[in-house]
C-alpha cells in the first residue's frame, strides 16, 4: 500500500503508529512479571537505542532498496525471532521458580 498524497501518507502513518503503540507496554508488562528491574532497564535502554538507530538504518536501507523491501526486511526479521520467543517463553522465569 502506498500513499500518493500528503494526506494519504499521513493517514497511512497514523494507522501504522496506531497498530504499533501497544506493543512496547505489553512487552514490558510481560517482562515485568518474570524478570528483575535490571531486565526492565535493559528493555528501556534497547528502546532508546532503537529510537536513535531505527530511523538512521531505515533511511540507509531506503537509499539502497525500494520502500517495500524496507518494510519487508524488519517484518522478516521479526518473524524469524518468533520460534526463539516461543522457546524462551516456555521456560520458567526466575520468580516463577521461587513461588512454589
C-alpha positions in Angstrom: 0.0 0.0 0.0 1.4 3.4 -0.9 0.2 6.9 -0.5 0.3 9.4 -3.4 -0.7 12.5 -1.4 0.4 14.1 1.9 -3.0 13.3 3.4 -2.8 9.6 2.3 0.7 9.3 3.7 -0.4 10.9 7.0 -3.4 8.5 7.3 -1.2 5.5 6.5 1.4 6.6 9.0 -1.3 7.2 11.6 -2.5 3.6 11.1 1.0 2.2 11.4 1.6 4.0 14.7 -1.8 3.1 16.0 -1.0 -0.6 15.4 2.5 -0.5 17.0 1.7 1.7 20.0 0.5 -1.1 22.3 3.5 -3.4 21.6 6.0 -1.8 23.9 3.8 -1.5 27.1 2.6 -5.1 26.6 6.1 -6.4 26.2 7.3 -4.5 29.3 4.3 -5.8 31.3 5.1 -9.4 30.2 8.8 -9.0 31.1 8.0 -7.3 34.5 6.0 -10.4 35.6 9.0 -12.7 35.2 12.2 -10.6 35.4 14.0 -8.2 37.6 14.4 -4.4 37.4 17.7 -5.0 35.6 15.8 -6.6 32.7 13.4 -3.8 32.5 16.3 -1.3 32.4 17.8 -3.3 29.6 14.5 -3.2 27.7 14.3 0.6 28.2 17.8 1.1 27.1 17.1 -1.0 24.0 14.0 1.1 23.2 16.0 4.3 23.4 18.8 2.9 21.2 16.2 1.7 18.7 14.6 5.1 18.6 18.1 6.5 17.8 19.3 3.9 15.3 16.0 2.9 13.7 15.5 6.0 11.6 19.2 6.0 10.6 19.1 2.4 9.5 15.7 2.7 7.7 16.9 5.8 5.8 20.1 4.0 4.8 18.2 1.0 3.6 15.8 3.2 1.7 18.8 4.6 -0.2 19.7 1.1 -1.3 16.4 -0.7 -1.9 12.8 0.0 -2.7 10.4 1.1 0.1 8.5 -2.2 0.0 11.7 -4.0 0.9 12.4 -1.6 3.8 9.1 -2.7 5.3 9.5 -6.4 4.5 13.0 -6.7 5.9 12.1 -5.9 9.6 8.9 -8.0 9.2 11.0 -11.0 8.1 13.4 -10.5 11.0 10.6 -10.3 13.4 9.0 -13.5 12.1 12.4 -15.2 12.3 12.5 -14.5 16.0 9.1 -16.0 16.8 10.5 -19.5 17.4 13.1 -18.1 19.8 10.5 -16.2 21.7 8.2 -19.2 21.9 11.1 -21.4 23.2 12.2 -18.8 25.8 8.5 -18.3 26.8 8.2 -22.0 27.7 11.0 -21.8 30.3 10.0 -20.7 33.8 11.3 -17.2 34.8 13.4 -16.6 38.0 10.3 -15.5 40.0 8.2 -18.5 38.9 10.7 -21.0 40.3 10.7 -19.3 43.7 6.9 -19.2 44.0 6.5 -22.8 44.8 
